[in-house]
Amino acid sequence: MNRNVNTVERVIGRLKRYRAASTRYDKLAIRYEATIQIAIILDLKPSS
């Protein structure tokens, strides 16, 4: 279980770099989910 908690905490920490995801500007759940998905895609994208 500790392993899963650590993984979740690291993902949340990475998402906090994206202001819209960490402050939840989007009030609709579908838009917030889309913001999270875009943040994850940008995080996984190679830097060059």
Contact map, one row per residue, 1 for C-alpha under 8 A:
111110000000000000000000000000000000000000000000
111111000000000000000000000000000000000000000000
111111100000000000000000000000000000000000000000
111111110000000000000000000000000000000000000000
111111111000000000000000000000000000000000000000
011111111100000000000000000000000000000000000000
001111111110000000000000000000000000000000000000
000111111111000000000000000000000000000000000000
000011111111100000000000000000000000000000000000
000001111111110000000000000000000000000000000000
000000111111111000000000000000000000000000000000
000000011111111100000000000000000000000000000000
000000001111111110000000000000000000000000000000
000000000111111111000000000000000000000000100000
000000000011111111001100000000000001001100000000
000000000001111111101100000000000000000000000000
000000000000111111100100000000000000000000000000
000000000000011111111100000000000000001000000000
000000000000000111111110000000000000000000000000
000000000000000001111111110000000010000000000000
000000000000001101111111100000010011001000000000
000000000000001111111111000000000000000000000000
000000000000000000111111100000000000000000000000
000000000000000000011111111000010000000000000000
000000000000000000011011111000010000000000000000
000000000000000000010001111110110000000000000000
000000000000000000000001111110110000000000000000
000000000000000000000000011111110000000000000000
000000000000000000000000011111111000000000000000
000000000000000000000000000111111100000000000000
000000000000000000000000011111111110000000000000
000000000000000000001001111111111111000000000000
000000000000000000000000000011111111100000000000
000000000000000000000000000001111111110000000000
000000000000000000011000000000111111111000000000
000000000000001000001000000000011111111100000000
000000000000000000000000000000001111111110000000
000000000000000000000000000000000111111111000000
000000000000001001001000000000000011111111100000
000000000000001000000000000000000001111111110000
000000000000000000000000000000000000111111111000
000000000000000000000000000000000000011111111000
000000000000010000000000000000000000001111111000
000000000000000000000000000000000000000111111100
000000000000000000000000000000000000000011111110
000000000000000000000000000000000000000000011111
000000000000000000000000000000000000000000001111
000000000000000000000000000000000000000000000111
